[in-house]
Structure formats: structure tokens, C-alpha cells
Amino acid sequence: MKNNQRLYTYAIWLAVFTILFNLAEGIISIYFGIREDSLTLAGFGADSFIETISASGVLWMIYRIRRNTDSSPSIFEKTTLRITSICFFILCLLLAVGIGNSIVNKTQPESTLPGLIISLISIASMIFLIKAKKSIGKKLNSDAIRADANCNLVCVYMSIVLLLSSLLYELWAIPWIDIAGTLGIIWFSFKEGREAWQKSTNPTACSCHSCEN
């Protein structure tokens, strides 16, 4: 029992780290995204803020499971998921408008080096979180925690989109690559928004359509 409590404490700290990391990533990404006129990086930063909202729901979920493993999702968790979903859909709309503005005004990033650095740090951090959460989830036999780890895979995919678009632009200054990267962010944001809404209306669902080990 004491060992389980230690594991739940570790899971809580992982959730707190996720929140703090996303906050820092969001602030830094949006700052450099605006400064360098990189729509992909700015969109990535906005996504990080939305992930912070989602992570707060996960933190509450772990507290709830720690108290009672058979308890049902709380109103707070469901509300957090719905807010997260709506924010993702709004982000998709704003990024689509941003793409239109970039095309009309022929806006190109000044530099994508910040995006390159941020994406590499993000990928390394997310891989650490995925492995740690899956390990904890397996030891606690918690489908919810394992599924949360799988959700972090989407963050890795977004980071890869940012990495590739930043690298290609930095090397060859391909004019449309920032728009292509932004479209990738839109796709994953829409997917996450849809899944968050489905989870909010289906209390028995785990997350990200996966409860795999």
C-alpha cells in the first residue's frame, strides 16, 4: 500500500512537471513565434497552453484515483476536457486565418532556429514523460495513467512537425514550409479537440483511443 502511495506521488509530480513544462514552452514559443513571424511556432506555443489546461484535468484525475480507484470522472475533469476541446477548435480557426493572412501578405519567418531548438527540447521531454508515465501506469495497473502517456505521443508528433518545418526552412528557406507546418499543427489540434470532446461525453473512455500498455 505504501509503495502504491509513493507511485501515485511520483505520478502527481509528473503531472505537475507536464503543466509547468507546457507553460514555459508556450510562453517561449509564442514569444519567438511572434518575433520571428513563424506561424508554426506561434501555433505550437498556443497548443502548449491548451495542453496545460488538459494537464490540470489529468492532475485532478490522479488525485481522484489515488483516493478511490473505482471513482468516476468528476465534473471538474469533464469540464476541463470540454474547455480543452473548444480551445483546440478555436486554435484551428485562428491558425487557418493566420495562414490566409500569410498568403495574402506573403509573410515569411525571419528565422526558424528557435523552433528547431524548442522542438528538440520538447521531443526529449515528451519521450521522458511517456516512458515514466507508462512505467507508473503499469506498476499501478492504471489504464488512465497509461492512456495519458499515449496522449503525450501527439505532443511528440507536433514537435516533429515543428522540427521538420523549422529545419527545412532554415536550410533552404522554402517559402511555403511554414504554412505546411501550420497545417500539421491544425490537423493534430483538431484531432486532440475531437478526442477531448469524446472523452468528456464518455466517462468510460480512457484517452486518445488507447489503453495499451
Summary of the structure (lengths in Angstrom):
residues: 213
radius of gyration: 17.8
end to end distance: 22.1
largest distance: 61.5
contacts: 733
relative contact order: 0.16
helix: 83%
strand: 1%
